[in-house]
Amino acid sequence: MTGNPADRAGAILEIDLAGIAENWRLLARRAKPAECAAVVKADAYGLGAARVAPVLAAAGCRRFFVATIEEGIALRRVLPYPAEIAVLHGPWPGCVGDFIEFRLVPVLNDPGQIAVWRCAVTQYGGGSAMLHLDTGMARLGLTMPEFNRLADELSRPDSIRWRALMSHLACSDEPEHPLNGIQHQRFAVARQRLPGFPASLAASCGIFLGSNFHLDFVRPGAALYGLNPQPGCPNPMKQIVKLRGRILQIREVDQGQSVGYGAVHVMGSPGRLATVGVGYADGWLRSASQRASGRIGGKQVPLLGRVSMDLVVFDVSGIDPSLARPGGFVEFLDDEHGVDAAAIDAGTIGYEILTALGRRYHRIYRGANGSLC
Ligand SMILES: *Cc1c(COP(=O)(O)O)cnc(C)c1O
């Protein structure tokens, strides 16, 4: 007899799909009259693009961004045309046929990619693209001199159907940073040379910089998944993920007992420890060693010593033994202590916590009214 996967799971990751749709609607209202796209790269920030994207499409989202062509092909299987799927990394000669076949929209990032795509479009007869202008990231996109050289040519009727002129903000999580205004200004100047191109500048945090950053469409990712788009202010987004790990063993220890690799934590008094089946191989980052905490029955339990590959240890001395027992659970991520808080514990950002979430977790997807789906 095989059991229920949730019963044998060492850890359970719950993902609130209805909450993601709610977050998208909040951002769409905020950005209005600009359109609201959705960024579902890196498998929807680790949460499962095949589950997330159809829910967003049902909520009204028509435009999706992924990073790679492989992600685009996988997404096309669950999002039939005419849902627009744009691929941020752009095309190279070996993959233009895939862009055409799966009706993916490449983001063209340099003169070489423009040439490759124009050649493909001429050969296959028509195709859409977005143009990426670098206004201050030095990462992807045409440099300003490249843009200035090409703008006249790009403004003329073209075999490429231009779906957007876009750029990306480097410091939108810091509203006072001068680069926000500088990038906005550079982008505004560039747009004047390509008036027919829909314009897009803002990701999650950019939406909260003000309506002059919204332009024709916005491209949030992180905020859809519950990360705070206004660091330092109350988070307007709904928390999307819950993670709980199963207690494998409970032990009583004496004062002076060291805990885990490197013996970096030494008990200052006798206590009770719970060993839980979640480790850095599950994306519970080793940098959270000695710093993170879990929760049992709403009470905080400190993580002691180093995070191992498959295990962590919590101090459950103050917890009712009927709760802190083998087979019981420690909450790792919940509404009170969410992904952003876990990121602070691990010295990183919520994006990294989400995209690191492990493959060994038993996943539960919740839809409307918390129902399983
Ligand atoms: C990842 C990405 C986004 C989404 O950013 P968030 O901060 O997650 O909202 C938008 N645009 C580009 C170009 C990106 O690379």
The ligand as a MOL file (V3000), in Angstrom:
LIG
                    3D

  0  0  0     0  0            999 V3000
M  V30 BEGIN CTAB
M  V30 COUNTS 15 15 0 0 0
M  V30 BEGIN ATOM
M  V30 1 C 13.1040 40.0550 -13.9610 0
M  V30 2 C 12.7070 41.2180 -14.7630 0
M  V30 3 C 11.5010 41.8850 -14.4890 0
M  V30 4 C 10.6680 41.5950 -13.2550 0
M  V30 5 O 11.3190 42.1600 -12.1520 0
M  V30 6 P 10.6800 42.1150 -10.6800 0
M  V30 7 O 11.6120 42.9450 -9.8700 0
M  V30 8 O 10.7030 40.6740 -10.2640 0
M  V30 9 O 9.3090 42.6500 -10.7600 0
M  V30 10 C 11.0950 42.8760 -15.3730 0
M  V30 11 N 11.8580 43.2210 -16.4390 0
M  V30 12 C 13.0500 42.6230 -16.7080 0
M  V30 13 C 13.8430 43.0770 -17.8790 0
M  V30 14 C 13.5260 41.6230 -15.8630 0
M  V30 15 O 14.7030 41.0520 -16.1160 0
M  V30 END ATOM
M  V30 BEGIN BOND
M  V30 1 1 1 2
M  V30 2 1 2 3
M  V30 3 2 2 14
M  V30 4 1 3 4
M  V30 5 2 3 10
M  V30 6 1 4 5
M  V30 7 1 5 6
M  V30 8 2 6 7
M  V30 9 1 6 8
M  V30 10 1 6 9
M  V30 11 1 10 11
M  V30 12 2 11 12
M  V30 13 1 12 13
M  V30 14 1 12 14
M  V30 15 1 14 15
M  V30 END BOND
M  V30 END CTAB
M  END
